[in-house]
C-alpha cells in the first residue's frame, strides 16, 4: 500500500478521458509506454471510481506529466490519500463479503466438504498416494482459481505449466489446504476472504476486497 500511496502523491491528481486522444501503438517504444500505463493501473487499488472520478484521475496524471500548473497542492492533499483508499476499500470489502456469503454457505453444504476452524472449505476429489507436505516445504501444483461468479482469474493450466512455491509464502488458505493433501491428490478448496486476500483484494483488480475464492488444486510434487 505504501508504494501505491507514493505513486498517487507523485502523480498528483489527471484533461477528462474524452479529451485525451488515444493514439495507435506504432512502435516498440509506444508499446512499452502503454505497458507502463498497464503497470500503473495494476498497482492502483480497485476503489470503485465513478466515471467522473476516473476522469479526475486522468486529469491529475496528464497535468503532472505535461508540467502544467497543478489544480491542487499535492503536499496538502497527498496525506489524505491513504484515508480515502482505506475508506473505499472497507466499503467495497463489506459489500463483497455480503455478496459472497451464499457462495461460501453453498460450498460448505456440498456432500463431503469439510469446514475447518479457520473457515477453509475442503472437498477432496482424489486422495493421492504420496506424502503430505509440511508448512516449510515447497510444492508444485496445477490449479484453477475462480471467483464466486465462476469466472477464472488464474490458472496454471491456461499458462501451460504448473506453479511452484513455498507453502509459507502463499495465502493462509493455501498453506492450510495443501498440508491436507497427498502427492497425486486433487481437491476443491474455497477460501473465505479472511484467509485469502482480505479487505485489500489483490493487485490488478481481478480479486475484489472481501472476495471469497475457489480453487481446483492438484498436488504434483513436494520440492525440498
N, C-alpha and C positions, 0 to 999 in steps of 0.2 A: 504493500500500500504506500510506503514511503516513496518508492520510485514513481508511482502514479501521481502522488501529490506534487512531487518535484517537477514532473512533466507538465502538469496543469499550470503550475505557477510560472514556469519558464515560458510556456506557450502563451500564457495570459488567457484572456477570454476573448473568435474569429468571425464584410460583404455577405449577405444571405446566400444560401446554397444556389439558388436560382440565378444569382448574379455572377457565379463563378463558372465560366465555360469549361467543359470537360474535354481537353484535347485528346487526340488519338495517341496511342503509345507507339511511336515511330522508331525509336532507337532502344538499344540496351540500357542506356542511361535513363531514358523515360521509364522503362520497366523497373529498374532498380529504385527510382524515386517513388514510383507507385507502390512498390513493396514496402518502402519506408512508411508510407501512409497506412498500409495494412497493419504494419507492426505497431504503429501508434494506436490504431483502433483496437487491436487485440489487447493492448496493455491498459486500455481505458475501461473502467468498470461499467457494466451494464446498469445504467441508472434510470432506465425508462424515460429518457429525454423525450419531450414533445418535439414536433417538427420545428416550432419556434425556437425552442432551446437548442436544438441541433444547429439551426442557422446562426444563433448567437455564438455557439462554439466555433463554427467555421469562421465567423467574423473575427474573433479573437486570434485564431491561428493565422488568418490572412493578414491582419494588421501587424502582428508580430513579425512574420516572415518578410513582409514588404517594407518594414521600417517606418510605417505610418505612426502618427500620433495615436497613442492608446486612449481609449474612451474611459478606462478605469485604471486606477493606480494599483498595480499588482501587489505591492507591499502592503497596501491597505486591505485588500480583499483576499489575497492569497492565503492568509491564515484562516479564512473561513471555509476553504475548500474541503478540508477534512471533515468538518462538521456536516456540510451538505452531503458529502459522499456517504458518510455513516448513516445519516438520517434516511436518505433514499434507499440504501441497501437494506436497512432494517424494515422499511415498509414493504419492499419487494420480497424480502425473505418471509415475512409474516404471511403475505398473500400466497406465496408459492407453497409454504408449509400447509396452509389450509387446503390448497388445491391438490396436494399430494396425499392428504390424509386417507382418502378412499383407496387410492392406489396401493398404499402400504398395507391397509387392512385386508384388501383382496389378496395380496401376495401372501400374507400371513395365514390366510384361510385355506390356501391350496393344500390338498391332501399330501402329507409327507413333509411339509415345510416346518422348520423349527425356528422359533424366535429366541434369540439369546438375550442375556441380561442387558447388553449394550443396545439392543434393538435390531441387530442384524437378523435378516430372514434368510435362512439357508435351506436349499432344497437340492438334495443330491440326485443326480441323474444316473451316474455310474460310479462305483466305489473306487476303482483303480486297484492296483496290486502292489504299488511301490511304497516307499517310505513317506511319512508326513514331514514337511519342512518345519524347522524351528524359526522363531522370530528373528534370529540372527542370520538366517540363510538367505541366499539369493535364489530366485526361481525363474524358470522360463515358462510362459503360458501363451495360449491362444485365447482370445476373448472378444466379445462384442458388448459394447455398452449402449444402453438405450435410456431415453427419458420416459416419463410417465405416459406420454402420448405414443410411445412405440418408435419414435424416430431415433436413428442411430447417430450418436455423437462421436463414437470412436470404435475402431475395430482393427485388430491385428490381422484378421482375415482379409480385409479390404486392402491393407498395406502389403499383403503377400508375405509376411514374415512374422514369427512370434515375437513377443516382447520379453525382455529380461530385466529384473530389478531386484533390489534388496527389500525384503518384507518390512523392514523397519523404516523404509523411506517412501511408503505409499499411504494412501488414506487409511484410517483405522479400520474401516470395513474390510478392506482387502487384507490387511495384516492379520485380522482375526479369521477371516473366512479361509484363506489359503492354508492356515495351520490345521484346519479341519480336513483338508483334502489329502489323498494319497496320489503319488505319481501315476498318471494314466487316468485319473478320475475326472469327472465332469460335474459341474454344479451350477445352479442358478442362485445368484445372491442378490438380495435387494438391500440397499443401503439408505436408511433414513438420513436426512441432511446432517444430523449431529455427528455421524460417523463417516460422512462423505466430505463435501466441500463447505458445509456450514453456511453461515449467513453471508459469506464473501462470494460464494459461487466460484467459478473457475475463469481464468483469463480467456478472452476471446468471446465471451458472452454466450457460449453454447450451453453451459450449465448455469442456470439462474441461482441467485442466492436462495437458500432454503430448499433446494431441489432434492428429491429422492431419486436414486438411480438404480437401474437393474443391469446386471451383468450375467452373461453366459460365459463360464470360465472352464478351460481345460488345462490341468496342470501337466506340463510335458516333462519337466525335469527339475531336480534340485541341483543348483550350481554352487559348489562350495569353493 
